Amino acid sequence: MDNWGDFVYPLLLGFGLFGVVLAIGTVFAYFFLVWWSKDLTKCPECGKRGAGELVESTEIGSRVYTEWRNVRDWSSFTPTRRQLFQVTEETHRDRLKCESCGHQWTRTAKQSQSEKLPTK
Ligand SMILES: [Zn+2]
């Protein structure tokens, strides 16, 4: 088995490179998420990112409605079928306070949840 290494080392190198790329990608994704979430709580007054602290969150509206959506169905011959969904949408008004300059502001955020309704 003289050239066993000829086969294994490139393979190891390949896996190693793949691992490094994966690790770098994960780190970048993590930092992007941190950066992005800090941007959500950026103070409009002094511009400090990530300074906003949630003081209170009030529900200002909610609505429930049903809608038809096309869903993939892998178990049947027709790839898509219509499915009725019940959507619950809640609108919140969040009050945030800047921990740096004390400025307060509000933002509205929408949250929706959908649930499959049984069909005949
Ligand atoms: Zn501020």
Residues whose N, C-alpha, C, O or C-beta is under 5 A from the ligand:
A	BS01	ZN	C43 E45 C46 G47 C98 S100 C101 G102 H103
